[in-house]
């Protein structure tokens, strides 16, 4: 299958350029109507054709769904709870984001040179590889269907996802528009990565495949120990009660927020976007870790719009999300 690249509709393109302060900052990538920086043209076909290994473990998600939390859980379970390494080696080296080079395509800092080519990094990793991606099903490597490595898909209710994504784009990608403007584009499927429901339902439809585990952020928040056991069973790893408790502590919000290997402080410093110690919690990579934070940002009208957006797209799927 060949990847196709198209310019966005003029009106949408201008809105995005104004929001991110970069001309021609995003394009549409098909199949999937994915919204990505033009740099993806250098990587898209290479990703589609890349070799998949049977002992790979893939962590797939739309951005800001708890994927960093889940990737840390997966990596620790598969690496004998090596918390020393988990705190000393940044997540991008342990579980690289496959398309990071493209996502940072508009960045002007020294970060891109420091990180190198993310696809090349994944290709050259020793097995077993732990690979993270925000790409939708149509853009993922074709060999995933035949090789069938373990895939953990994590998702989150769209209201909290959108709030978190807005603040992430402000912190990392220089977004300077209003929250309402961002929400409008999010609902249209025109924020970076693209339509959320195609992304989520693409894996919801595969949830019964033996190599796919579909988990929700809200369930992890409600019962982290249960989520740890669910993921470890899926990965064919046995953990004792003591190990589960130790991993639960490592994955606590406070522990994650303080861990420089996960909180992006070294990377933010390279981007010259290092938040101060007294900064607003919204201006950090690991923000609040709450379910229902959307209530602090959405008007009743906007909340109702998201409810309708969710109901229309989930009708007949048996998929539902908790928002409180």
C-alpha positions in Angstrom: 0.0 0.0 0.0 1.3 3.4 -0.9 1.0 6.5 1.4 -0.5 9.6 -0.2 0.1 13.2 0.9 -2.3 16.1 0.3 -2.5 19.7 1.2 -5.2 20.6 3.7 -8.2 22.7 2.6 -7.1 26.3 2.5 -9.4 27.5 5.3 -8.3 24.7 7.7 -4.6 25.1 6.7 -4.7 28.8 7.5 -6.3 28.2 10.9 -3.7 25.6 11.8 -0.8 27.8 10.6 -2.2 30.7 12.7 -2.5 28.5 15.8 1.0 27.0 15.5 2.7 30.0 14.1 4.3 28.1 11.2 3.3 28.3 7.5 2.2 25.1 5.9 2.7 23.3 9.2 0.5 20.3 8.6 -0.7 18.1 5.7 -3.2 15.3 5.3 -1.8 11.8 5.1 -3.9 9.0 3.6 -5.3 6.4 4.1 -6.7 7.6 7.4 -7.0 11.4 7.0 -4.1 11.7 9.4 -2.8 15.2 10.1 0.9 15.4 10.3 3.9 17.8 9.6 5.2 17.6 6.1 8.4 15.9 7.4 6.3 12.7 7.5 6.8 12.4 3.8 10.3 11.3 4.5 9.1 8.5 6.9 5.6 7.4 5.9 6.4 4.7 3.4 9.4 3.5 5.4 7.2 3.0 8.4 4.5 1.2 6.3 7.1 -1.2 4.9 9.2 -1.7 8.1 10.1 -5.1 9.4 8.0 -6.2 12.4 9.5 -8.8 14.8 7.4 -11.4 16.7 8.9 -10.4 20.0 8.1 -6.7 19.5 5.7 -5.0 22.0 3.8 -2.1 20.5 2.1 0.6 22.5 -0.4 2.4 20.3 -2.6 5.4 21.3 -3.9 8.8 20.3 -1.9 11.5 22.1 -2.6 12.4 25.7 -4.5 9.2 26.6 -2.2 8.0 29.3 0.2 6.4 26.9 3.4 7.4 28.8 1.8 5.8 31.9 1.0 2.6 30.0 4.4 2.4 28.2 6.2 2.7 31.6 4.0 -0.2 32.9 4.7 -2.3 29.9 8.5 -1.7 29.9 8.8 -2.4 33.6 6.8 -5.6 33.4 9.0 -6.9 30.6 12.3 -5.8 32.1 12.0 -7.4 35.5 11.0 -4.2 37.3 14.3 -2.5 36.6 13.4 0.8 38.3 17.0 2.0 38.3 17.1 1.9 34.5 13.6 3.2 34.4 14.7 6.4 36.3 18.0 6.9 34.5 17.2 6.2 30.8 14.7 8.5 29.1 11.5 6.9 27.8 12.3 7.8 24.2 15.4 5.5 24.4 13.6 2.7 26.1 10.3 2.9 24.2 10.9 5.2 21.2 8.0 7.1 19.6 8.2 5.7 16.1 7.2 8.9 14.2 8.8 11.4 16.6 11.1 12.8 13.9 8.1 13.8 11.9 6.1 15.2 14.8 9.1 17.4 15.7 9.4 18.4 12.0 8.5 22.1 12.6 10.7 22.4 15.8 13.6 24.9 15.4 15.6 23.9 18.5 18.6 21.6 18.7 16.4 18.7 19.9 16.0 17.1 16.4 19.7 16.8 16.0 20.1 15.3 19.5 17.4 12.7 19.0 18.3 11.6 15.5 16.0 9.7 13.2 13.3 7.9 15.2 12.5 5.3 12.6 16.1 4.4 12.2 16.4 4.2 16.0 13.6 1.6 16.1 15.0 -0.3 13.1 18.4 -0.6 14.8 17.1 -1.6 18.3 18.0 -5.0 19.7 15.2 -7.4 20.5 12.8 -7.4 22.2 11.8 -3.9 21.1 9.3 -1.7 22.9 7.8 0.7 20.3 5.3 3.5 20.8 3.2 5.2 18.1 0.3 7.6 17.7 -0.3 6.6 14.1 -3.8 5.2 13.2 -4.2 1.6 11.9 -3.9 2.5 8.1 -0.5 4.0 8.5 1.0 1.3 10.7 3.5 -1.3 9.3 1.7 -3.8 7.1 3.6 -6.7 8.8 1.6 -6.1 12.1 -1.2 -8.1 10.5 0.9 -11.1 9.6 3.6 -11.2 12.4 1.1 -10.3 15.1 3.3 -9.0 17.9 1.8 -8.0 21.2 -0.1 -4.6 20.9 -1.4 -2.6 23.8 -3.8 0.1 22.8 -4.7 2.7 25.4 -7.4 5.3 25.1 -9.3 7.9 27.2 -12.5 9.8 27.3 -12.4 12.5 24.6 -13.1 15.5 26.9 -10.1 14.9 29.1 -8.0 13.9 26.1 -8.8 17.2 24.4 -8.0 19.3 27.4 -4.7 17.5 28.0 -3.8 17.6 24.2 -4.4 21.4 24.1 -2.0 22.0 27.0 0.5 19.6 25.4 0.4 21.4 22.1 1.0 24.7 23.9 4.0 23.3 25.8 5.6 21.4 23.0 4.4 22.8 19.7 4.0 26.5 20.3 0.2 26.5 20.1 -1.1 30.0 21.0 -4.8 29.8 20.1 -7.9 29.5 22.4 -9.1 26.3 23.9 -12.4 26.7 22.1 -10.7 27.0 18.7 -8.6 23.9 19.5 -11.8 22.0 20.5 -13.5 22.9 17.2 -10.6 21.6 15.2 -10.4 18.5 17.4 -14.0 17.6 16.8 -13.5 18.1 13.0 -10.5 15.7 13.1 -8.1 18.5 12.1 -5.7 18.6 15.1 -2.4 16.9 14.7 -2.8 13.1 14.2 -6.4 13.6 13.0 -9.8 12.0 13.6 -9.9 10.4 17.1 -12.8 8.0 16.5 -11.2 6.3 13.4 -8.1 5.9 15.5 -9.9 4.4 18.6 -12.4 2.3 16.7 -9.6 0.9 14.5 -8.3 -0.9 17.5 -11.6 -1.4 19.3 -12.5 -3.6 16.3 -9.4 -5.7 17.0 -9.9 -6.0 20.7 -10.7 -9.7 20.6 -7.5 -10.6 18.7 -5.3 -12.6 21.0 -2.3 -10.2 20.4 -4.3 -7.0 21.2 -5.1 -5.6 24.6 -7.4 -2.6 24.6 -7.3 -0.6 27.9 -8.8 2.7 29.1 -7.1 5.4 31.1 -10.1 5.6 33.4 -9.9 1.9 34.3 -6.2 2.3 35.1 -7.0 5.2 37.4 -9.8 3.3 39.1 -7.8 0.1 39.7 -4.1 0.4 38.9 -3.2 -2.9 40.5 -5.9 -4.6 38.5 -4.5 -2.9 35.3 -1.0 -4.1 36.2 -2.2 -7.7 36.5 -4.2 -7.5 33.3 -1.2 -6.2 31.3 1.2 -8.6 32.9 -1.0 -11.5 32.1 -1.4 -10.3 28.5 2.4 -10.1 28.3 2.8 -13.6 29.8 4.7 -12.3 32.8 3.9 -13.4 36.3 4.3 -10.8 39.1 4.1 -11.5 42.8 1.8 -9.4 45.0 5.0 -7.6 46.3 6.1 -6.8 42.7 2.6 -5.5 41.8 2.7 -3.2 44.8 6.2 -2.0 43.9 5.2 -1.3 40.3 2.1 0.5 41.6 4.3 2.8 43.6 6.6 3.4 40.7 3.6 4.3 38.5 1.9 6.6 41.0 1.3 10.1 39.7 3.8 11.7 42.1 6.5 9.2 41.1 5.9 9.7 37.4 5.8 13.5 37.7 9.2 13.5 39.6 10.9 11.0 37.2 13.1 12.9 34.8 13.2 9.9 32.5 9.5 10.4 31.9 8.5 14.0 32.7 10.4 15.3 29.6 12.5 17.8 31.6 15.7 16.9 29.7 13.9 17.2 26.4 12.1 20.4 27.3 15.5 21.9 28.3 16.9 21.0 24.8 13.8 22.7 23.3 14.5 25.8 25.6 11.0 25.3 27.0 11.9 24.2 30.5 9.1 25.1 32.9 10.0 26.8 36.2 9.5 25.0 39.5 6.6 27.3 40.3 5.0 26.9 36.9 1.3 26.4 36.3 0.7 22.6 36.4 -0.9 22.9 33.0 2.5 23.8 31.6 4.2 20.5 32.4 4.3 17.3 30.4 2.7 15.2 33.2 -0.1 17.5 34.2 -2.8 16.4 36.7 -3.6 12.8 36.2 -7.3 13.2 36.8 -10.5 12.0 35.4 -13.0 14.8 34.9 -10.6 17.7 34.6 -12.5 18.8 31.5 -15.1 20.4 33.9 -12.6 23.1 34.7 -12.4 24.1 31.0 -15.6 23.3 29.1 -18.8 25.4 29.1 -22.1 23.5 29.3 -22.5 24.2 25.5 -19.1 22.8 24.7 -19.6 19.8 27.0 -22.9 19.0 25.2 -21.1 19.3 21.8 -18.6 16.7 22.9 -21.3 14.4 24.3 -23.1 14.6 20.9 -19.8 14.0 19.1 -19.1 10.9 21.2 -22.6 9.5 21.1 -22.9 9.8 17.3 -19.6 8.1 16.7 -19.9 5.3 19.3 -23.5 4.3 18.4 -23.7 0.6 17.9 -20.1 -0.1 19.0 -20.6 -1.1 22.7 -17.7 1.2 23.6 -18.3 3.7 26.3 -16.2 6.1 28.4 -16.5 7.4 32.0 -16.1 11.2 32.2 -16.3 11.7 35.9 
